[in-house]
Amino acid sequence: MPSLDYRLGIDVGGTNTDAVVLDRADRVLAKAKVAGTHDITGGITAAIDAVLAAPGIDASRITHVMLGTTHATNAVLERRRLRRVAVLRIGSPATHGIRPMFGWPADAAAAVSVGAAITGGGIEFDGRDLAPLDGDAIARFCAEVGGQAQGVAITSVFAPVSPRHELAAAQIVARELGDEVHVSLSHEIGSVGLLERENATILNAALVGVAGDVARAMRAALAAHDLHPATFFAQNDGTLMALDHALRYPVLTIGSGPANSIRGAAFLSGVTDALAVDVGGTSADVGVLVNGFPRESSQGVEIGGIRTNFRMPDLVTIALGGGTVISNEAGGARIGPQSVGYQLTGEALVFGGRIPTMTDAAVACGRADIGDASLLGRARPLLRRAAQRADAMLAEAIDRVKTSRGDLTLITVGGGSILVPDNIPGVSEVIRPAHFDAANAIGAAIAAVSGQVDRIFHLGTGGRSAALAEASDEAREHAVAAGADPGTVQIVEIEEIPLAYLTTPAVRIRVKAAGTLGGLGEPSPPTAVHVPRRST
């Protein structure tokens, strides 16, 4: 494998596409921000064109590309470009009380499902068979959905304890439907919690086509510049995975944009524990940095009305961005939720447009020197009221993500961070690092590659130490499979939760491992955080 020279980081957002070039020492050599486009390829190609046009950039030295994208999230929210999925739950007779896809919005279920079945099988919490696997029923279900299903989502009861029934079912599906039908297995995607894990697995199967479209767009954009680098996708927890891994597990890219920005905020500021806010053109995401990584949500995450349990940053998102529209409201100003998005430079008042936006408000308050302030005219009082209300919205969002009463440091990044005032209740210091406007692309470019394990272990003769060692080894293996250099992988987080009221000792163990890409040299990931917790 060639020694890594330049890295190209790209982040495709709803308003802009950002690109940066970093050298081996993590120095930013060039950056570019271009307005988004309706098609995937156009925005990526334009961003690459712009960043490679910077003086002194030799495109031939780019050996790795890291992409963060919101396309998976948008596909779920908009119910577009989703594959048709057959849903197989292995859990009869124990799980008939709640059907598969229970609680899904009707339009989402109609866009995805071609049928669902609950067949015999499943695993007990101690690893024994709940019931024998009914292979004949699985084969009959395949015959029913054959010719309709573009993917199959398989979920077994307590698959995180033992995946053997899911693996056996996958072999039957491959035999009956052929290898061209993608199979998603729940033990590879979600953690304990049957319904949420099942939902995440269904979404994964539905998003495989979207991931393929983005990958093809990326390849086309790179080929247009005669670039053939190793390609990685950013995932939900602020780390990377190899392209083939992303094509198999596209659901893990949901939430990668805010995670990239928070990681970029830590890198640019040198602060590993702080609040962070990423303000874009349409929204602001407020999160928390813990040990250099985004704090993960302890609750199930709902995407487009669908509840899941895979890892996501713990964020508070508000409709506040540079393109957010301002309108009159009795006693004040109304902010959003509409945004002019990538049309900001044509619609905002300071650019000669006719729509008051939060960018205009930042100019009116002296927080930014953009466009022509003389064009604000009689809108200035409205814009100042909007800035005051926006400050209150941001302060409330910050208060919601804090877990302690003391004041904390706030790192502000994103093109819309000109909206953030210098003084905010609950904040001791506001840091505006260099290259703040490209933090999302930088976060993708500097990210480590990770692997994670979250399952129940039964304490055998080796006891707790053996279970922790097994979980750590498995997490390292997952990190290497995702593209990490085996020699650099380290454990960065360990959490264990003893399970009470069981006849045999058991513990839920969650371990994250992270390592650098090949050619980056020795890693410097944060020290492992070990969090033992009581059972609830």
C-alpha positions in Angstrom: 0.0 0.0 0.0 1.5 3.4 -1.0 2.4 5.9 1.7 -0.4 8.3 2.3 0.3 11.8 1.0 -2.7 14.1 0.5 -6.2 13.4 1.8 -9.3 14.9 0.2 -12.2 15.4 2.6 -15.7 16.0 1.2 -18.9 16.8 3.0 -22.2 16.9 1.1 -24.8 18.9 3.0 -28.2 20.2 2.1 -27.0 23.7 1.4 -23.3 23.4 0.4 -20.7 20.9 -0.5 -17.4 21.4 1.2 -14.0 20.0 0.2 -10.5 20.2 1.8 -7.1 18.9 1.1 -4.8 17.9 4.0 -1.2 16.8 4.0 0.5 14.1 6.0 0.9 16.5 8.9 -2.9 17.3 8.9 -2.2 20.8 7.6 -5.1 22.4 5.6 -3.6 23.1 2.1 -6.8 24.1 0.4 -10.5 24.3 1.0 -13.6 25.1 -1.1 -17.3 25.6 -0.5 -19.8 25.4 -3.4 -23.6 25.5 -3.5 -25.3 22.2 -3.6 -26.9 20.8 -6.7 -30.0 18.7 -7.3 -28.0 15.8 -8.6 -25.3 14.0 -6.5 -22.4 14.1 -8.9 -22.7 17.8 -9.8 -22.0 19.1 -6.3 -19.2 16.7 -5.6 -17.5 17.4 -9.0 -17.8 21.2 -8.5 -16.3 21.0 -5.0 -13.4 18.9 -6.2 -12.9 21.2 -9.2 -12.7 24.2 -6.8 -10.3 22.7 -4.2 -7.9 21.2 -6.8 -7.7 24.6 -8.5 -6.0 26.1 -5.4 -2.4 27.1 -6.0 0.2 24.4 -5.2 -2.2 21.5 -5.1 -0.9 18.4 -7.1 -4.0 16.2 -7.6 -1.7 13.2 -8.3 -0.6 13.2 -4.7 -4.2 12.5 -3.4 -4.2 8.9 -2.3 -7.3 8.8 0.0 -10.7 10.4 -0.1 -13.2 10.6 2.8 -16.8 11.4 2.1 -19.6 12.5 4.5 -23.1 12.7 3.1 -26.7 13.3 4.1 -28.1 11.3 1.2 -29.1 8.3 3.4 -30.9 10.6 5.9 -32.7 12.5 3.2 -33.8 9.3 1.4 -35.5 8.1 4.6 -37.0 11.5 5.3 -38.3 12.0 1.8 -39.2 8.3 1.2 -37.3 8.3 -2.1 -34.9 5.9 -3.8 -35.5 3.3 -1.2 -35.2 -0.4 -2.1 -38.1 -2.8 -1.6 -37.4 -5.1 1.3 -38.8 -8.4 2.6 -38.8 -8.5 6.4 -38.0 -11.8 8.1 -38.2 -12.1 11.9 -36.9 -15.3 13.5 -38.9 -15.5 16.8 -42.0 -17.6 16.6 -43.9 -18.4 18.8 -42.5 -15.8 21.2 -42.8 -12.5 19.3 -46.2 -12.5 17.6 -47.5 -9.8 20.0 -46.0 -7.0 17.9 -45.7 -7.4 14.2 -42.6 -6.3 12.2 -42.6 -2.6 11.2 -45.0 -1.8 14.0 -45.1 1.9 14.5 -43.7 2.8 11.1 -45.4 5.7 9.3 -47.8 4.3 6.7 -45.9 6.1 3.8 -42.6 4.7 4.9 -43.9 1.2 5.2 -45.5 1.4 1.8 -42.3 2.7 0.2 -40.2 -0.2 1.6 -42.0 -3.4 2.5 -43.0 -6.2 0.1 -44.0 -8.5 2.9 -43.1 -9.7 6.4 -43.1 -13.0 8.2 -42.3 -14.4 11.7 -40.8 -17.9 11.5 -39.8 -20.3 14.2 -36.5 -19.9 16.0 -34.6 -17.3 18.0 -32.1 -17.3 20.9 -32.6 -17.2 24.6 -30.6 -14.6 26.6 -28.2 -17.3 27.7 -27.4 -18.4 24.2 -29.7 -21.5 24.0 -32.3 -22.0 21.3 -35.6 -20.3 22.0 -37.1 -22.6 19.4 -35.7 -24.7 16.5 -35.0 -22.7 13.4 -37.8 -23.4 10.8 -35.9 -23.5 7.6 -38.9 -24.7 5.6 -40.9 -21.6 6.6 -38.1 -19.3 5.6 -37.9 -21.0 2.2 -41.7 -20.6 1.7 -41.4 -16.9 2.6 -38.7 -16.5 0.0 -41.0 -18.0 -2.6 -43.7 -15.5 -1.7 -41.5 -12.5 -2.1 -39.3 -13.7 -5.0 -39.3 -11.3 -7.9 -40.4 -8.4 -5.6 -37.7 -8.1 -3.0 -34.6 -6.2 -3.7 -33.3 -7.0 -0.2 -34.1 -9.1 2.8 -33.8 -7.9 6.4 -33.3 -10.8 8.9 -33.7 -10.3 12.6 -33.5 -13.0 15.3 -34.4 -12.7 18.9 -31.3 -12.1 21.0 -29.0 -12.2 17.9 -26.4 -10.1 19.7 -26.0 -13.0 22.1 -25.6 -15.5 19.2 -26.1 -14.9 15.5 -26.3 -18.5 14.4 -30.0 -18.5 13.5 -29.5 -15.3 11.4 -26.5 -16.8 9.6 -28.3 -20.0 8.9 -31.3 -18.0 7.6 -29.1 -15.9 5.3 -27.8 -19.1 3.7 -31.3 -20.2 3.0 -32.2 -16.8 1.5 -29.1 -16.8 -0.7 -30.0 -20.3 -1.9 -33.6 -19.4 -2.7 -33.3 -15.8 -4.0 -29.7 -15.7 -5.3 -26.7 -13.7 -4.3 -27.9 -10.6 -6.1 -30.5 -9.9 -3.4 -28.8 -8.0 -0.6 -29.3 -9.5 2.9 -29.0 -7.4 6.0 -28.4 -9.2 9.4 -29.5 -7.4 12.6 -26.6 -8.6 14.7 -24.2 -6.7 12.4 -26.1 -3.4 12.7 -28.0 -2.9 15.9 -27.6 -3.7 19.6 -30.0 -5.4 22.0 -33.7 -4.4 21.7 -35.6 -6.4 19.2 -37.9 -3.9 17.5 -35.4 -1.0 17.2 -32.7 -3.4 15.9 -35.2 -4.8 13.4 -36.1 -1.3 12.2 -32.4 -0.4 11.7 -31.9 -3.6 9.8 -34.8 -2.9 7.5 -33.6 0.6 6.9 -30.1 -0.7 6.1 -31.6 -3.1 3.4 -33.6 -0.2 2.0 -30.6 2.2 1.7 -28.3 -0.1 -0.2 -29.3 1.4 -3.5 -28.7 5.0 -2.2 -25.2 4.0 -1.1 -24.5 2.6 -4.5 -25.7 5.8 -6.2 -23.4 7.9 -4.0 -20.5 5.6 -4.6 -21.0 5.7 -8.3 -21.2 9.5 -8.2 -18.1 9.7 -6.2 -16.2 7.4 -8.6 -17.4 9.5 -11.6 -16.3 12.7 -10.0 -12.9 11.4 -9.1 -12.4 9.7 -12.5 -13.2 13.1 -14.2 -10.0 14.3 -12.4 -8.1 11.1 -13.2 -8.0 10.3 -9.5 -8.2 6.7 -8.2 -7.7 6.9 -4.4 -8.8 4.7 -1.7 -12.3 5.8 -0.7 -13.9 5.9 2.7 -17.3 7.0 4.0 -17.9 8.8 7.3 -20.3 7.1 9.7 -22.6 8.2 12.6 -20.0 8.2 15.4 -17.4 10.5 13.7 -15.2 7.7 12.3 -14.7 6.2 8.9 -15.4 2.9 7.1 -14.1 1.6 3.8 -16.2 1.9 0.7 -17.2 -1.8 0.5 -18.2 -1.6 4.2 -20.4 1.4 3.6 -22.1 -0.3 0.6 -23.0 -3.2 3.0 -24.0 -1.0 6.0 -25.3 2.3 4.5 -27.5 2.9 7.6 -24.3 3.7 9.5 -23.9 6.9 7.5 -27.0 8.5 8.9 -25.9 11.3 11.1 -22.4 11.5 9.7 -22.6 15.2 8.8 -23.0 16.5 12.4 -20.5 13.9 13.7 -17.9 15.1 11.1 -18.4 18.7 12.2 -18.0 17.9 15.9 -14.8 15.9 15.2 -13.6 18.8 13.1 -14.3 21.2 15.9 -12.2 19.1 18.3 -9.3 18.9 15.7 -9.3 22.6 14.8 -9.5 23.8 18.4 -7.4 21.3 20.1 -10.1 20.9 22.8 -11.4 17.4 23.4 -14.1 18.0 26.0 -16.5 20.9 25.3 -19.8 21.9 23.7 -19.8 22.2 19.9 -22.3 23.9 17.6 -22.3 23.4 13.8 -24.4 26.1 12.0 -25.1 25.5 8.4 -27.4 27.1 5.9 -30.6 25.5 7.2 -30.1 24.3 10.8 -27.8 24.3 13.8 -26.7 21.1 15.5 -25.6 21.4 19.1 -23.6 18.5 20.6 -21.0 17.6 23.2 -17.4 16.5 22.7 -16.3 13.7 25.1 -12.7 12.6 24.8 -12.5 13.9 21.3 -15.6 12.1 19.9 -19.3 13.2 19.8 -21.2 12.1 22.8 -23.6 9.3 21.7 -27.2 9.3 22.5 -28.3 7.0 25.3 -31.8 6.9 23.8 -33.1 5.2 20.7 -32.9 7.5 17.7 -35.9 8.2 15.5 -35.2 8.7 11.8 -38.2 9.8 9.7 -40.6 8.6 12.3 -38.8 5.2 12.6 -37.3 4.3 15.9 -33.9 2.6 15.8 -31.1 1.8 18.3 -27.9 2.2 16.4 -25.3 4.7 17.5 -25.8 8.3 16.8 -24.5 11.6 18.1 -26.5 13.1 21.0 -27.7 16.3 19.3 -30.2 19.1 19.7 -31.1 20.5 16.2 -32.9 23.8 15.7 -34.0 25.5 12.5 -31.4 28.2 12.6 -28.9 28.7 9.7 -27.4 31.3 7.5 -30.3 30.9 5.0 -33.1 30.7 7.5 -35.9 33.0 6.5 -37.1 35.9 8.8 -40.6 37.2 8.8 -42.7 39.7 10.9 -44.5 38.3 13.9 -46.6 40.1 16.4 -44.3 41.4 19.1 -41.1 40.3 17.4 -39.7 38.3 14.6 -40.4 34.8 13.3 -37.4 32.6 12.4 -37.8 29.8 9.9 -38.3 26.9 9.6 -38.0 27.8 5.9 -34.6 28.4 4.5 -33.4 29.7 1.1 -30.7 27.0 1.2 -28.2 27.0 -1.6 -29.9 30.1 -3.1 -28.6 32.3 -0.3 -26.3 34.4 -2.5 -29.3 35.3 -4.8 -32.1 35.7 -2.3 -30.6 37.4 0.8 -30.9 41.1 1.2 -27.2 41.8 1.4 -26.7 40.1 -1.9 -29.4 42.1 -3.7 -32.2 39.6 -3.0 -35.6 40.3 -1.5 -35.9 37.8 1.4 -34.6 38.6 4.9 -32.4 35.9 6.2 -30.3 35.2 9.3 -27.2 36.1 7.3 -28.7 39.6 6.9 -29.4 39.6 10.7 -25.7 38.8 11.3 -24.6 41.7 9.1 -27.1 44.1 10.7 -25.7 43.3 14.2 -22.1 43.7 13.1 -21.2 40.0 13.5 -20.3 39.6 9.8 -19.1 41.7 6.9 -20.7 40.0 4.0 -22.3 41.5 0.9 -23.6 45.1 0.9 -24.9 46.2 4.3 -26.5 49.3 2.7 -29.1 47.1 1.1 -30.6 46.2 4.4 -32.5 49.5 4.6 -35.7 49.6 6.7 -35.3 45.8 7.5 -32.7 46.5 10.1 -35.1 46.7 13.2 -36.7 43.3 12.1 -33.2 41.8 11.6 -32.0 42.9 15.1 -35.1 41.4 16.7 -34.5 38.2 14.9 -30.9 38.1 16.1 -32.1 38.5 19.7 -34.5 35.7 19.3 -31.9 33.5 17.6 -29.6 34.0 20.5 -32.3 32.8 22.9 -33.0 29.7 20.7 -29.3 28.8 20.7 -29.0 29.3 24.5 -31.9 27.0 25.1 -30.4 24.4 22.8 -27.1 24.6 24.6 -28.9 24.2 28.0 -30.7 21.1 26.7 -27.4 19.2 25.8 -25.6 20.1 29.0 -25.5 17.6 31.8 -23.9 19.8 34.5 -24.7 23.3 35.9 -21.3 24.9 35.3 -20.3 27.0 32.3 -18.6 25.1 29.5 -16.4 26.0 26.5 -18.3 26.2 23.2 -16.6 25.6 19.8 -18.5 27.0 16.9 -18.0 25.8 13.4 -19.9 25.8 10.0 -20.5 28.5 7.4 -23.4 29.9 9.4 -21.4 30.2 12.7 -21.3 34.0 12.1 -24.7 33.9 13.8 -23.2 32.8 17.2 -22.7 35.7 19.6 -19.6 36.0 21.8 -21.6 35.9 25.0 -24.1 33.0 25.7 -25.6 32.0 29.1 -24.0 28.8 30.3 -20.9 29.2 28.1 -17.6 30.3 29.6 -15.8 30.9 26.3 -16.7 30.8 22.6 -13.9 29.4 20.4 -13.9 30.2 16.6 -11.1 28.1 15.2 -9.3 28.7 11.9 -11.0 27.0 9.0 -14.3 26.8 11.0 -16.3 27.0 7.8 -14.9 23.7 6.5 -14.9 21.8 9.8 -17.3 19.1 8.4 -15.0 18.2 5.5 -11.9 18.4 7.8 -13.6 16.1 10.3 -14.1 13.5 7.6 -10.5 13.9 6.4 -8.9 13.4 9.8 -11.3 10.7 11.2 -10.1 7.4 12.5 -11.6 4.1 11.4 -13.6 2.3 14.1 -15.3 -0.9 15.1 -17.9 -1.5 17.8 -19.3 -4.4 19.8 -22.5 -4.1 21.8 -23.9 -7.4 23.1 -24.6 -9.6 26.1 -21.9 -11.9 27.5 -22.4 -14.7 29.9 -19.6 -15.0 32.4 -18.1 -18.4 32.1 -15.0 -19.9 33.7 -12.9 -16.9 32.6 -15.2 -14.5 34.3 -15.5 -10.8 33.6 -11.9 -10.4 32.4 -12.4 -13.0 29.6 -15.7 -11.4 28.5 -14.0 -7.9 28.3 -11.1 -9.4 26.4 -13.4 -11.2 23.9 -15.4 -8.0 23.3 -12.2 -6.0 22.8 -10.8 -8.5 20.3 -14.1 -8.5 18.4 -14.2 -4.7 18.3 -10.6 -4.6 16.9 -11.6 -7.1 14.2 -14.6 -4.9 13.2 -12.3 -1.9 13.0 -9.9 -3.7 10.7 -12.8 -5.0 8.6 -13.9 -1.4 8.2 -10.5 -0.3 6.9 -8.2 0.4 9.9 -4.5 -0.4 9.9 -4.3 -3.4 12.2 -1.1 -2.1 13.8 -2.8 1.1 14.9 -6.1 -0.1 16.4 -6.6 0.7 20.0 -9.6 0.5 22.4 -11.0 3.9 23.0 -14.2 3.2 25.0 -15.5 0.4 27.2 -18.9 0.3 28.9 -20.3 -2.6 30.9 -23.8 -3.0 32.4 -24.4 -6.0 34.7 -27.8 -7.6 34.1 -29.7 -8.3 37.3 -32.4 -10.9 38.2 -30.9 -13.6 36.0 -30.1 -17.2 37.1 -26.6 -17.0 35.6 -24.2 -14.0 35.7 -24.4 -11.9 32.5 -23.3 -8.4 31.4 -23.9 -6.2 28.5 -20.6 -5.0 27.2 -20.0 -2.2 24.7 -16.5 -1.7 23.3 -15.3 0.8 20.6 -11.9 0.4 18.9 -10.4 2.9 16.6 -7.3 3.1 14.4 -5.8 5.2 11.6 -5.7 4.6 7.9 -2.6 3.0 6.4 0.2 5.5 5.8 -0.8 7.9 8.5 1.8 6.7 11.0 1.4 6.0 14.7 -2.1 6.9 16.0 -3.0 9.2 18.9 -6.6 8.2 19.7 -7.9 9.2 23.1 -7.3 7.0 26.1 -10.0 4.4 26.7 -12.9 5.4 28.9 -14.2 2.5 31.0 -17.7 3.1 32.3 -19.1 0.4 34.5 -22.8 0.9 35.1 -25.5 -0.6 37.3 -28.3 -2.5 35.8 -31.6 -0.8 35.7 
